[in-house]
Amino acid sequence: MSRISQRLESLKSAGKTALVPYITAGDPRPSATVSLMHLLVEKGADMIELGVPFSDPMADGPVIQKAVERALEHNVSMNDVFEMVREFREKDAETPIILMGYLNPVERMGFESFANAASSVGVDAVLTVDMPPQESMGYFDALKAHNLDRIFLISPTTPNSRLRAVNEKGSGFVYYVSLKGVTGSKELDVDDVAKQLQRMQGEVELPFGIGFGIRNGETAAAMSKQGSAVIVGSALVSLIEANHDKDLYEIELAIGEKMNEFRHAIDKADAE
């Protein structure tokens, strides 16, 4: 059982929902990333989703696009991301880490080289936005060989045929995009999420992590009642943007306060 599956099983047994924050590696500067990762864990993260900077982040909204631009200004590469994970693992051997990114940088490294490097530094899973399960044979074989979970995005418009493919090829959990659009979109229909998940759970046996549009404690609490994990990204990255030219201490204060809001809201909802 992978570290992600173990974490989700442990939380399920305790009646708790996982909180999974996202930050972009290298934003606002490379020297801040590992410290921010440790802060996220301190403030209640059960896993961390670490974005790999790429010049064409087509699934991401303006907030994360700007975060990627800030990271790329520092020439943050895939190898730099691996080094950040390696450094994080020097102090934290338990918190699962998911790399979220796009296929182009992986192809440039080669599937086997990427999977080997990711596994060796302590990555637990990979979510490659633009790699559909039907075309993932060589890539996901390499990930599986190195014990890396394969996480797929699904959305309200995902047909049952693709859901079945995700269930077959994926592992760890599936990432349910809770609304149509890019990351950071504003409108979240809780009733629609519940309806869609009911349909999808008939096709997918993996746990569901719910993300996109979760901006505050209220929406995080509502989503915690629907899935095994709540994933938050733009709400945190926007705080990094607002404080990007300040000392790391100021950035951590802002991130810590928002994480407290999410964690306390989810814990309260789990206890009800």
Buried (B, 14 or more C-beta within 10 A) or exposed (E): EBBBBEBBEEBEEEEBBBBBBBBBBBBBBBEBBBBBBBBBBEBBBBBBBBBBBBEEBEBBBEBBBBBBBBBBEBEBBBEBBBBBBBBBBEEBEEBBBBBBBBBEBBEEBEBBEBBBBBBEBBBBBBBBBBBEBEEBEEBBBBBBEBEBBBBBBBBBEBEEEBBEBBBEBBBBBBBBBBBEBBBBBEEBEBEEBEEBBEEBEEBBEBBBBBBBBBBEBBBBBBBBBBBBBBBBBBBBBBBBBEBBEEEBEEBBBBBBEBBEBBBBBBBEBBEE
